[in-house]
Amino acid sequence: MTFRVVHQPSNNQTRCPYRVIVQATGREIDWINQYLDYETLRRLADNTLKSYAHELLHFLRWWESVHHTDAIHKDALTESTLLDYVRSSPVNNASSPAVPSTSA
């Protein structure tokens, strides 16, 4: 599946203008958009919401490539899963600290 962030301005002050969708169908990724709506209620800046949407899009693309689904259950978000995600990301900043590996 291909996912993307779309900008959909609305008069609804409780709805984030940035939505993460499945590109082919336009289906919204509920768990991401619910989080973005929550952060909109907190009155985060528009650029912050846009940044969050793109960061969550990146995570979703990684998740789907590993698990072959866009559904995520809270129990699946373990420290190990998040470390796997961080390790899979290219290091864009040489000053970023390395993520230590864990022994099995």
C-alpha positions in Angstrom: 0.0 0.0 0.0 1.0 3.6 -0.6 0.3 6.2 2.1 0.5 9.9 2.0 -0.2 13.1 3.9 -2.9 15.3 2.5 -3.9 18.8 3.5 -7.6 19.2 4.0 -8.5 22.6 5.6 -11.8 22.6 7.5 -13.9 25.0 9.5 -14.0 22.3 12.2 -11.6 23.4 14.9 -11.3 19.9 16.3 -10.1 18.3 13.1 -6.4 18.4 12.1 -6.0 19.8 8.5 -3.3 17.2 7.8 -4.6 13.6 7.2 -2.8 10.4 6.6 -4.5 8.3 4.0 -4.2 5.3 1.7 -3.4 6.9 -1.6 -5.3 4.4 -3.8 -8.6 4.6 -1.9 -8.5 7.8 0.2 -9.2 5.7 3.3 -8.0 7.5 6.4 -5.6 5.8 8.8 -7.8 6.3 11.9 -5.2 5.8 14.6 -2.9 8.5 13.2 -5.7 10.9 12.4 -7.2 10.5 15.8 -3.9 11.4 17.4 -3.5 14.4 15.1 -7.0 15.6 16.0 -6.1 15.2 19.7 -3.0 17.4 19.1 -5.2 19.9 17.2 -7.4 20.2 20.3 -4.2 21.1 22.3 -3.8 24.0 19.8 -0.4 22.9 18.5 1.0 25.0 15.7 0.2 24.2 12.1 3.8 23.4 11.3 4.0 21.1 14.3 0.9 19.2 13.2 2.3 18.9 9.7 5.6 17.6 11.0 3.8 15.0 13.3 1.8 13.8 10.3 4.9 13.3 8.2 6.8 11.5 11.0 3.9 9.2 11.7 3.6 8.6 7.9 7.3 7.5 8.0 6.6 5.2 10.9 3.5 3.8 9.2 5.4 3.0 6.0 8.1 1.1 8.0 5.4 -0.7 10.0 3.5 -1.8 6.9 6.7 -3.0 5.3 7.5 -5.2 8.3 4.0 -6.3 9.3 2.1 -6.0 6.0 -0.8 -4.1 7.7 -1.6 -0.6 8.6 -3.4 -1.7 11.8 -1.4 -1.3 15.0 -2.4 -2.5 18.4 -1.2 -0.8 21.5 0.4 -4.1 22.8 2.6 -4.2 19.7 4.3 -0.9 20.5 7.0 -2.3 22.7 10.5 -0.9 23.4 11.9 -3.5 21.1 9.6 -2.5 18.2 10.4 1.2 18.6 14.2 0.4 18.7 13.8 -1.7 15.5 12.1 1.3 13.8 14.8 3.7 14.9 17.6 1.4 13.8 15.9 1.0 10.4 15.9 4.8 9.8 18.9 6.3 8.0 20.9 8.6 10.1 20.5 12.1 8.6 22.5 14.0 11.2 26.0 12.9 12.1 25.7 14.5 15.5 22.7 12.2 16.4 23.6 9.8 19.2 23.6 6.1 18.1 20.9 3.9 19.5 22.6 1.2 21.6 21.9 -2.4 20.6 20.3 -4.8 23.0 21.5 -8.3 23.6 19.1 -11.1 23.1 
